[in-house]
Every structure is written in structure tokens, then in C-alpha cells.
Amino acid sequence: MTKAELIKAVAESKAVPEGLSQKAVQAIIDETFEQLKKAIKKDERFSVPGFGIFNKKKRPARMGRNPATKEKIKIKAQTTVTFRPAQALKDYMGSGRK
């Protein structure tokens, strides 16, 4: 699903008040993701009950290898985001506990 498809689906949803434009829905979605990014950066975690948890993770520097030249290269330390799905999402997707 693309962002445009998400906006259209949310705008057409029965859960959204009638008359709310796609532009308004887009602003809400954009702000939701902006707040999610800020929360992960500040608190190192963002939890959505029934969906999952986003965590900030620090990866240490390490040695790697250039696949084209086989030359060893140093890969810098970096910060990334991980996602751990909630059990309810796993169950919905059909890969939960039996």
C-alpha cells in the first residue's frame, strides 16, 4: 500500500467523519508520523497497543567487506529503528501462537 492509497482508504472509512477531505486526512497522517518519529527519537520507543512497538537501536561500528573488490571496509556505528509486532497483529496475520 502506498501513502496515497492509505490516505484514500482512511478518507473513505466509515470511522472518519463525513465531509473530511483527503487533504485533511493527509495532514492528520503526516502529523501522526511526525509525532511517531519525535517520540522514537526522544523516548527511544513508541508503542501502539494491538499493533506493536517501535524501538530505537544503536548498531556498533564493525568491519565489513566490499562485495565487488573483497576489500575490508569499516562500517560506521549507526542508529536505526526496529519493530516488534504485538501478539494481536501476529494473530491477525496468521502467524501467532497456536
KOLPAFI-150611 format. One record per residue (C-alpha): residue in one letter; residue number from 0; x, y, z. Coordinates in nm, 4 decimals. Layout:
<rs>
{res = A; n = NUM; x = X; y = Y; z = Z}
...
</rs>
This chain:
<rs>
{res = M; n = 0; x = 0.0000; y = 0.0000; z = 0.0000}
{res = T; n = 1; x = 0.1292; y = 0.3433; z = -0.0876}
{res = K; n = 2; x = 0.0784; y = 0.6607; z = 0.1127}
{res = A; n = 3; x = -0.1779; y = 0.7834; z = -0.1416}
{res = E; n = 4; x = -0.3706; y = 0.4557; z = -0.1093}
{res = L; n = 5; x = -0.3600; y = 0.4848; z = 0.2704}
{res = I; n = 6; x = -0.4965; y = 0.8397; z = 0.2586}
{res = K; n = 7; x = -0.7769; y = 0.7356; z = 0.0246}
{res = A; n = 8; x = -0.8677; y = 0.4313; z = 0.2374}
{res = V; n = 9; x = -0.8771; y = 0.6367; z = 0.5575}
{res = A; n = 10; x = -1.0786; y = 0.9161; z = 0.3952}
{res = E; n = 11; x = -1.3348; y = 0.6636; z = 0.2704}
{res = S; n = 12; x = -1.3511; y = 0.4782; z = 0.6030}
{res = K; n = 13; x = -1.6765; y = 0.4839; z = 0.7991}
{res = A; n = 14; x = -1.4757; y = 0.5669; z = 1.1127}
{res = V; n = 15; x = -1.3834; y = 0.9092; z = 0.9697}
{res = P; n = 16; x = -1.6408; y = 1.1899; z = 0.9937}
{res = E; n = 17; x = -1.8262; y = 1.2540; z = 0.6676}
{res = G; n = 18; x = -1.7042; y = 1.5512; z = 0.4709}
{res = L; n = 19; x = -1.3427; y = 1.5280; z = 0.5879}
{res = S; n = 20; x = -1.1349; y = 1.5905; z = 0.2768}
{res = Q; n = 21; x = -0.8449; y = 1.3783; z = 0.1603}
{res = K; n = 22; x = -0.6228; y = 1.6819; z = 0.2141}
{res = A; n = 23; x = -0.7279; y = 1.6961; z = 0.5816}
{res = V; n = 24; x = -0.6721; y = 1.3221; z = 0.6185}
{res = Q; n = 25; x = -0.3270; y = 1.3612; z = 0.4623}
{res = A; n = 26; x = -0.2397; y = 1.6357; z = 0.7141}
{res = I; n = 27; x = -0.3509; y = 1.4108; z = 1.0012}
{res = I; n = 28; x = -0.1494; y = 1.1143; z = 0.8726}
{res = D; n = 29; x = 0.1582; y = 1.3301; z = 0.8115}
{res = E; n = 30; x = 0.1390; y = 1.4745; z = 1.1637}
{res = T; n = 31; x = 0.0857; y = 1.1273; z = 1.3127}
{res = F; n = 32; x = 0.4077; y = 1.0015; z = 1.1544}
{res = E; n = 33; x = 0.5918; y = 1.3206; z = 1.2531}
{res = Q; n = 34; x = 0.4928; y = 1.2673; z = 1.6176}
{res = L; n = 35; x = 0.5881; y = 0.8995; z = 1.5933}
{res = K; n = 36; x = 0.9383; y = 0.9968; z = 1.4693}
{res = K; n = 37; x = 0.9804; y = 1.2507; z = 1.7501}
{res = A; n = 38; x = 0.8685; y = 1.0006; z = 2.0145}
{res = I; n = 39; x = 1.1103; y = 0.7337; z = 1.8907}
{res = K; n = 40; x = 1.3983; y = 0.9820; z = 1.8827}
{res = K; n = 41; x = 1.3232; y = 1.1270; z = 2.2280}
{res = D; n = 42; x = 1.1915; y = 0.8275; z = 2.4228}
{res = E; n = 43; x = 1.3650; y = 0.5560; z = 2.2157}
{res = R; n = 44; x = 1.0316; y = 0.3741; z = 2.1982}
{res = F; n = 45; x = 0.6788; y = 0.4093; z = 2.0620}
{res = S; n = 46; x = 0.4099; y = 0.1578; z = 2.1468}
{res = V; n = 47; x = 0.0760; y = 0.1058; z = 1.9721}
{res = P; n = 48; x = -0.1322; y = -0.1459; z = 2.1700}
{res = G; n = 49; x = -0.2527; y = -0.4294; z = 1.9495}
{res = F; n = 50; x = -0.0114; y = -0.3298; z = 1.6710}
{res = G; n = 51; x = 0.3449; y = -0.3317; z = 1.8015}
{res = I; n = 52; x = 0.6439; y = -0.1457; z = 1.9397}
{res = F; n = 53; x = 0.8945; y = 0.0692; z = 1.7535}
{res = N; n = 54; x = 1.2354; y = 0.0857; z = 1.9255}
{res = K; n = 55; x = 1.5456; y = 0.2908; z = 1.8588}
{res = K; n = 56; x = 1.8502; y = 0.0650; z = 1.8310}
{res = K; n = 57; x = 2.2171; y = 0.1569; z = 1.8173}
{res = R; n = 58; x = 2.4354; y = -0.0589; z = 1.5947}
{res = P; n = 59; x = 2.8058; y = -0.0588; z = 1.6774}
{res = A; n = 60; x = 3.0783; y = 0.0055; z = 1.4216}
{res = R; n = 61; x = 3.2017; y = -0.3115; z = 1.2536}
{res = M; n = 62; x = 3.4208; y = -0.4413; z = 0.9776}
{res = G; n = 63; x = 3.2595; y = -0.5395; z = 0.6500}
{res = R; n = 64; x = 3.3689; y = -0.6392; z = 0.3038}
{res = N; n = 65; x = 3.3136; y = -0.4679; z = -0.0295}
{res = P; n = 66; x = 3.1470; y = -0.7425; z = -0.2357}
{res = A; n = 67; x = 3.2914; y = -0.6116; z = -0.5637}
{res = T; n = 68; x = 3.6572; y = -0.5858; z = -0.4575}
{res = K; n = 69; x = 3.6585; y = -0.8118; z = -0.1487}
{res = E; n = 70; x = 3.8391; y = -0.5251; z = 0.0277}
{res = K; n = 71; x = 3.7756; y = -0.4862; z = 0.4023}
{res = I; n = 72; x = 3.5908; y = -0.1676; z = 0.4941}
{res = K; n = 73; x = 3.4903; y = -0.0110; z = 0.8227}
{res = I; n = 74; x = 3.1149; y = 0.0379; z = 0.8641}
{res = K; n = 75; x = 3.0290; y = 0.3300; z = 1.0930}
{res = A; n = 76; x = 2.8105; y = 0.2960; z = 1.4018}
{res = Q; n = 77; x = 2.4537; y = 0.3934; z = 1.3281}
{res = T; n = 78; x = 2.1132; y = 0.4296; z = 1.4863}
{res = T; n = 79; x = 1.8140; y = 0.2530; z = 1.3361}
{res = V; n = 80; x = 1.4540; y = 0.1658; z = 1.4224}
{res = T; n = 81; x = 1.3251; y = -0.1842; z = 1.4877}
{res = F; n = 82; x = 0.9648; y = -0.3035; z = 1.5031}
{res = R; n = 83; x = 0.8280; y = -0.5828; z = 1.7187}
{res = P; n = 84; x = 0.4691; y = -0.6762; z = 1.6286}
{res = A; n = 85; x = 0.2142; y = -0.7238; z = 1.9061}
{res = Q; n = 86; x = 0.0604; y = -1.0664; z = 1.9561}
{res = A; n = 87; x = -0.2742; y = -0.9347; z = 1.8258}
{res = L; n = 88; x = -0.1090; y = -0.8378; z = 1.4946}
{res = K; n = 89; x = 0.0655; y = -1.1744; z = 1.4714}
{res = D; n = 90; x = -0.2666; y = -1.3497; z = 1.5316}
{res = Y; n = 91; x = -0.4380; y = -1.1348; z = 1.2687}
{res = M; n = 92; x = -0.1658; y = -1.2170; z = 1.0167}
{res = G; n = 93; x = -0.1970; y = -1.5865; z = 1.0948}
{res = S; n = 94; x = 0.1495; y = -1.6385; z = 1.2373}
{res = G; n = 95; x = 0.0710; y = -1.6175; z = 1.6077}
{res = R; n = 96; x = 0.0895; y = -1.8801; z = 1.8781}
{res = K; n = 97; x = -0.1320; y = -2.1840; z = 1.8410}
</rs>
